[in-house]
């Protein structure tokens, strides 16, 4: 059970009206009354009926003062309220109780990752029969999470479905507005039997089916399936459908034994218009002029805008900056749409940063004269632009000197204040493993 951050029980004992005092037994801990009604006030999050149901108070039952205290403690223990008080007074031939509550401010939304046997709405309604205060959100503290877990376990038991209910908090910061948690069933495999794309254009469908192959046969988790749509979007992005979107996938339980379920997944896409590339411009670039940047671009003006190709071009541009010592260079794309054509132009926004220079080389693990011979191979000089790719080229050139069994660990030390890089190369030599021949079986000839 989670520890409640604010546990402030405040029990307010109501005064019995003098005119009716003789109709109600003495207000002692063991005095029993007939509960005429239970009410709740003070909450803006929960309906009154849910608070009363969560308290356990039922009209017509025999109750004592201790029952009221236990009911208040039950509400506090849920974590849904920071404070709970109650008052009671005569009502006809019995007594009524009013719970005064103050809502907690810390709740998190939850999802059900692989509960495929019913809809989320049906599952929530089932949970509410056991946990009246549950409306799709959990109190961050208190026992509501444990009670929901027990309710979900009861859901599985009623259907003879194997597995254990688990919960994971997905947000690091308690009280975060985006805090969320997920319930799932552990110990059961739910394979994805099919992936469909209802309404997809004939030209799109084969490409989408190929992109969806990794999902087929995988164990279903709603979170992973929703994220998978990002793997499908390149089918559209690479052909100019730059505003394509997928709706949350629909999940259908394949008819069969619910103890061995399988699901069919359907993705509904909205491709939007196809944009053609009208222009690519650059800003902020100095070390590489526009002509040099243009040579690295393979995107074709007038053709459907291909984001995949443009992303690959950006990587080449970043590598070009690295080879010139611009270790912190950043390149961003800013699209500008013309819906009348439709067409799109891209602005490459370059932030080059400072150029870093090579400072020194330190070699460890090499004895003379090998160290001097290896150092002679290093051609990058102090004060020259530092290229991170040079280390791999150097090791390839030095390999004949080092011989077999050499293991190298490179540790570049970047000094952001001085804009320099010191390189440490540590060499270890592993002795070759000599295999002992096994004695031949049978008599020697």
Buried (B, 14 or more C-beta within 10 A) or exposed (E): EBEBBBBEEEEEEBEBEEEEEEEBEEBEEEBBBBBBBBBBEBBEBBEBEBBBBBBBBEBEBEBBBEBBBBBBBBBBBBBBBBBBBBBBBBBEEBBBBBBBBBBBEBBBBBBBBBBBBBEEEEBBEBBBEBBBBBBEBBBBBBBBBBBBBBBBBBBBEEEEBEBEBBBEBBBEEEEEEEBBBBBBBEEBEBBBBBBBBEEBEEEBBEBBBEBBEEBEEBEBBBEBBBEBBEEBBBBBBBBBBBBBEBEEBEBBBBEEEEEEBBBBBBBBBEBBBBBBBBEBEBEBBEBBEEEEBEEBBEBEEEEBBBBEBBEBBBEEBBBBBBEBBBBBBEBEBEBEBEEEEBBBBBBBBBEBBEBBBBBEBEBEBBEEEBBEEBEEBBEBEEEEBBBBEBBEEBBEEBEEEBEEEBEBEEEBEBEEEEBBBBBBBBBEEEEEEEEEEEEEEEEEE
